[in-house]
Amino acid sequence: MEQLIISLISGAVGGNAAGAVLKDKSLGTLGNSIAGILGGGIGGQVLGMLGAGGGLDLGAIIGQVA
């Protein structure tokens, strides 16, 4: 459950960061957050099924956020 929460939060942050960098593609703060949360959640689940990212050590958390 913690891995999913980390994926969702980092997805929201990443979505807003991408929106800030690509201003012409920005969906606004809420839109960027929703797109990032969806991408982070789906991406985290797919990577989990492939065996990437496990445990709650600092290296795994940094890997998930990246």
C-alpha positions, 0 to 999 in steps of 0.5 A: 500500500505504501508503494502505491501511495508513493507512486501516486504522490510522486506522479502528481509532483512529476505531472506538475513539474512536466507541466511547468517545463512544457507550458504549451502542453500544461493542463493546469495544476489540477489537470497535471496532478490528475494526469500524473496520479494516473500515470504514477499509479499505472506505471507503479503497478506495471513496474511492480508486476515486472518485478521492479521496485520492492521493499521500503528501503531508501534506494527503492523509494528513490527508484520509485520516485524517479 
